[in-house]
Amino acid sequence: MGARQEGRWRRARTTIAPAVEEVLLGALRLAHALAAVLWVGSALVVALSSDRHSSASSPVLRETIGAGVAVFVLTGTILAVQRLASAPVPPSYPVVLAAKVGLAVWMFWLARKAGLGATEALSPRVSINWQLAMIGILIYALAIALRAIYEGALRP
C-alpha cells in the first residue's frame, strides 16, 4: 500500500472508529433504557392492577422481567464503567451512582421476595408492589440526576 493510500486508510479509521463506538454506546443505552422501562413499567402495572396482598403472577411476566433484569445489570455495568472512564466526574457522581445501584439491589431483593410469595412489605401501609414501583421511579430520578451531573462535568 502506498503512503498516500495508507494516509487515507488512517483518516478513515480514525473517523469510523468513533462513529462505531457511538453506535454501540447508543445501542447499550437503548437496551438499558428498554430493560428499565420493562422493569419499572411491570412494577407499576402490577401495583396498579393488584390488591394489597398479591404479587407478579404470570410465569411469562416473571421470565420476561428476569431477562430484562439480566440486560439491565449487564448494560448498566458496562455503561457505568464507560462513563467513569470517559471523563473526570465530580465526587457527587459516584455517590449518586452508588445510591442508584443500592436502590436497584434493594428493588431486586424485594422483587425476589415478592416472587417467592412474600406479601409483607417493609411498611404495613404500603404493599410490596407499590414499594417496588416507588423504588423504580426513584432509580429513574437518580438516572436523570447522573446524566445532568455527567453533562455538567463535560461543559467548560
N, C-alpha and C positions, 0 to 999 in steps of 0.2 A: 504494500500500500504506500502510495506516495505521501510526501509531507503535507501536501495540500488536502488530500482526502482524509488523512489522519486528523488534521485540524478540524475538518468538518464533522468527523465522527465524534471527536471530543466535545465540540459545541452541541451536537445533537444529544449526546449522552447527558451532558450537564443540564440541558433543558428538559429532557424526557424524564430523568430520574425524579426531580421534584414533583413533576406532574403525576407520575405513578404513585409516589408517596402520598400525595394529597388525595388521590382517588382511593387508595387503600385506607387512609385515615377516615375519609368520608364514609366508606363502607362500614368500617368499625363503629363509627359514631351512629350511623343509621341502625345497625344491628343492636347496639347498646340501647338506643332510644326505643326501638320496637320491643325489645325484651322488657324494658322498664314499663312501657305502656301496657304490655300484656300482664305483667306482674301487678302493677298498681290498679290497672283497669279491672282485672279479675277480682282483686280485693274489694274494690268499690262495688262491683256488681253483686258479689256475694253479700257484702254488708247491706246493700240496699234491698236485696231480694230475700234475705233470710230473717228468721226470727232470732231472738236473743240467744238461743242455745243450739244453733246448727252451724255447720262449717261447710267448706267447699265439698261438693258432693260427687260429681261425676268423675269417674276414672279418667275419661278423656281430658277433662279440665285439669285434673291433677297432673297427668302426663305432659300436657301442653305447658303448664306452668313450670313443671320440672325442667323441661327442655329450655324454656325461656330463662330460668334461673341460671342454668349452665352457661348459656350465651351471655347473660348479664354479667356473671362473675368473670368469665374469660375476657370479654371485651373491656370490661371495667378495669381489670388489672393491666391489660395492655395499654389502654388509653391513659391511665394514671401514670404509669412508668414513662410513657412517651411525653406526657405533658410536664412531668417533673424534670425530665432530662432535656427538654427543648429550650427552656429559658429560665433565668433566675426568677423565682417566685417569692413573694413576701412571706414572712412567717405565718401569716393568717391562712395561707393556702393549705399547708399540711395539717393545720389544726382543724379547719373545716372539712378537709378530706377525711381525716381520722374520725370526725363526728359522723360523717356520711357513711363510712364503712361500718362504724359501730352500730348505727341505726339499722343498716342493712342486715348485719349479723343478727341483731335482735329480732328484726322482722322475719328472717328465715327461721329462727328458733320458734317464734310464735306460730308461724305457718306450719312448721313441722308438728308442733304441739296440737294445733287445730286439726291437721291431717290425721293425727293419731286418735282423734275423737275427743280431745280435751275441750271442754267448753268454758271452763272457769277462766276468767280474764284477770289481769292484774288489778283492775278496778272493778268492783262489783257493779258499778253503774254503767260501764261501757263494755259491750261484748267484744270478744276476741276478734271478730270480723271487723268491727269498727276500729279497733286498735290497729289492726293490720293496714287498713285503709289510711288512717291518720298518719301512721309512721311512713307509709309510702309517699304521701303528699309532702311530708316534712323532708324526706330524702330528695324529692323533686326540687323543693325550695333551696336545699343546700347545693344541688347541682347548678341551679341558676346563680347562686352566690359564688360558687367555684369558677364558673365561666366569667363572671364580672371581675373577680379578683385576678384571674389569669390575663384577661384582656387589658385590665388596668395596668398590670405589670409590663405589658408589651408596649404601652404608649410611652412616648418620650417625655 
